[in-house]
Structures are given as C-alpha cells and as structure tokens.
Amino acid sequence: QVQLVESGGGLVQAGGSLRLSCAASGRTFSSYAMGWFRQAPGKEREFVAAISRSGGSTTHVNSVKGRFTVSRDNAKNTVYLQMNSLKPEDTAVYYCAAALGGTDYNPITVRGYDYWGQGTQVTVSS
C-alpha cells in the first residue's frame, strides 16, 4: 500500500503560478504511475495529468496543455504538478493518485488508480 500527501495549494491571482507536490510513502514509489485529478464544487473529478513509472511518458488534458507540467523525482518519492498561467476555471481541489501498472502505464481515468491523496485546494481569483 502507498500513502499520498499533497501540498502546495493556495490562493493565487489569474495568470499566476503554483507548484503542487505529492509525497508518497509505503511501497516502492517507482512501481507506480502517478496522476493528478481535480474536482470543482458540484462537478465530477476530472483527469489533469499523468506520468509513467520512469517519467518517460506523460499525458495532459487538453485544457491544461502548455500551462501545466507533470514531473516526478523517484529518488524523493515525489510527483509534481507545475501550474502556470492559472485561470479562474482551474479552481478546484487537486488530488494525486497512484496506479500499479507496466512501464508506460499512465491511466487517465479515476478507475485506473489504486490509491488517492486527501487533496489540496487551489483557488484562482480573477
């Protein structure tokens, strides 16, 4: 089992930047693909970005391409989400998740993940 703890959320003005971190403990971090999801009030949880076990493969939802970047440091058991040019519509609780899978596995659905963090709030003011 793996435990995930997100940090780095907060309040930022439109156009600003934040970097979210997700620290993992438990079983070998490099065994897991990692993903970021977000959930705004009254909406379903949606995929944001994912990264494979080695970091060699990444996927980003179209709405954040060119603004957000997912990365990981397996030596530090941490995955990151760098968020630039933030917009009010990016406001949500952001969750990291871990998925057991093959080398290039980086699922984009909630069902594809086995473990979840508790979430961190990101609020973007206009």
N, C-alpha and C positions, 0 to 999 in steps of 0.2 A: 504494500500500500504506500501511497505517497501523499504527503500533506503539502498544500499550496497556500501561500500567503502573499496577497497583492499589496502594493504600496505605491505612492506617488500621485494619487489622485488629488483633486482640489478644484479651486475656483480660478478660472483664467478668462481674460477677455478674448473676444473673437480675434483671430489672427495670431494668437499666442501659441505656446508650445508646452507640452508636458511629456515626461517620460515615466511610464509605468514599469514597475518591476514585479516579478513574481518569483519568490524564493521557494524552492522545493526541498523537502526533506523526506527521508524514508528510503525506498529502494532506489536503485541506480538511475539518476536523472537522465542519462544518455540513452536509456531504454525507451524513453517516451517522446513521441511527438507532442508538441505543445501548441495550444491555440489560445486566442483571445476572442471573447464574445462581449456583447454589450446588451443591456436591456434598459429601455426608457420606460417611464411610467405608462401603464396601460398598453404596452406593446410586448410582443414576444421577444425572447432572447434571440439575437442575431449574430451571425458569424462576422468577425472583423479580419482576423489574420491567423495564419498557422505556419509552423515551421517544423521541418522534419527532425529526426533524432540528431543528425550530424549538423544541421543547419544548412545543408546544401540545397534544400528545396523550400521555397516559401510561397505562400498564396495570400493575396489580399483581396478583400471585397472591392468591387469597382468604385464604390463611393469614397474610399479612403486611399486609393492608389495615387501615388505621387505626393501624399501628405503623411501617411503613417508607414512605419517600417518595423517589422518584427525581427528580432535577433535573439541569440542565446549565447550564454557562456557556460559550457558544460563543466568547466573547472570550478565555477562558482555556483553551480546548480541553480541558475537564474535565467529566466527569459524576460525580454524587454519589449515594450511597445513604445517607440518614439512617435509622438504625435505632434505634427507641425501644422500651421495654418488652420488652427481649430475653428470650427463653426458652431453656432448655437445648436444645430441639429446633431452634433456629436455628444451632446449632454446625455449621460446615461450612467448606470452602474456597469463597470467593466470587470469581467471575470476572466481569470486564466483557467485553463483546463489541461489535463494530461491524458494521453492516449497511448496504450500499448500497440505496437504495430511494427511493420517492416521498415527497411532503411529509408524509403522515400514516402512513407505513410504520413500524410498531414491532412486529416479529415476536415471537412468544412461544415459538418452538421453536429448539432448538440448530441445526437445519439452516438456519434463516433468517439466520444470521450468518456473516460472511466472515472476521472477524479476532477473535482472543482474546488476553487478557492471561494472565499467568502465575499469577494467583490470589493471594489473601491470606487467611490463616487467621483465622476468628472462632470463639472458644471462649466459651461462656456456661456459667458454673458455677451450680449450684443452691444 
